[in-house]
């Protein structure tokens, strides 16, 4: 007999004139791993927020084990056996593992926290669920993969029977991802229920039992994973066929257009954040940088585009030394930049799409003439880019702060790809973007390469690095650990290198 652990029926949620969830029904069985999929703006995040008590539905109801519930906050959801691991971890970096896990629910002896019992409980919980952690380790010093284990243990410590995982593998190595999958299967075997929110089709096919697909706020398909294909899931998400393979000719690299020579970024103490990195990206070449988050990739990119001063070394664009140049001067020299942080670096959330799509290029033709900005030209350009990149927005006049994360990413990518630059630095260009938009962005990056540009791609997605790159650099602890030709690279080898194994050991 099928037992429904979680049931949501007729869920409606409106934000002004936007209908985010339109009579959504979701049925999740006890002990299953259930994927929630859909394009950006399909309503996934809104639905998860409602289930976890972060939002209240305008209509509809949620039932846990047959009983209707009305959560006023996430604390209510936690009290009823729900847990959520967010894509952006909610941890105190200065505290230990055990302090983070028991925070707010500490074992006590009278009025005093029982530290020994807390450590013992955490150690026993980690061993039981095969989530190896050191209870005394300081969270800020842990790898991303271990921090994610801490987040899962936080939920399990509070006896979560339903676990929502939001893009859980976004910054994991392949080995860490496979370890997480083992944990998820173990939890399901214990009778716990996992909601798996992701854009990654291969992961859905590998670990889930069933899939619910949302499109434009509605449920359009319910599938058993073992009875469907990735192509059928994509068609349900997008309403069309999407190519899951990137077609590109062999690279014909020309002269170096972007060079870093012994680039060094010091830290406040200890090992440099970037340690004498030297690299070249040539015309008509995509060079990928692979690495676990926190190994110097972000700092290196900031140094290349002018957001961070160097403590040593030089940066050249088109053969011209731009080491002392600021961001604006480097853009004039021919650098386009898709930043990892689209909200605070890539966009002005309070400004319109028109303004955001013009930023950095608004002082030159065709957006300005004789030193004066052409408002009509800016609006026309914005409308064209919104259509081309499929941005879901009310109009070009709407503020981009109203957009979903994926649609905001499309705005940033559209702006940076819409002009002719010598060099494109693309940092996590498809993070949080749906499969249809990912296909489009990938094709645009290849087109940039084929047009003679130098493309530096930084991505936590090894599939993306492998599919797009002509050459792959692996960063570890601030250094380039390996320079691997694409034909010699595979997921296993890169994963080992990302974990710090030297090329000869891999």
Secondary structure, 3 states (H helix, E strand, C coil): CCCEEEEEEEEEEEECCEEEEEEEEEEEECCCEEEEEECCCCCHHHHHHHHCCCCCCCEEEEEECCEEECCCCHHHHHHCCEEEECCCCCCCCCCEHHHHHHCCCCCEECCEECHHHHHHHHHHHHHHCCCCCCCCCEHHHCCHHHHHHHHHHHHHHCCCCEEEEECCCCCCCHHHHHHHHHHHHHHHHCCCEEEEECCCHHHHHHHCCEEEEEECCEEEEEEEHHHCCHHHHHHHHHCCCCCCCCCCCCCCCCCEEEEEEEEEECCCCCCCCEEEEEEEEECCEEEEEECCCCCCHHHHHHHHHCCCCCCEEEEEECCEECCCCCHHHHHHHCEEEECCCCCCCCCCCCCEHHHHHHCCCCCCCCCEECCEECHHHHHHHHHHHHHHCCCCCCCCCCEHHHCCHHHHHHHHHHHHHCCCCCEEEEECCCCCCCHHHHHHHHHHHHHHHHCCCEEEEECCCHHHHHHHCCEEEEEECCEEEEEEEHHHCCHHHHHHHHCCCCCCCC
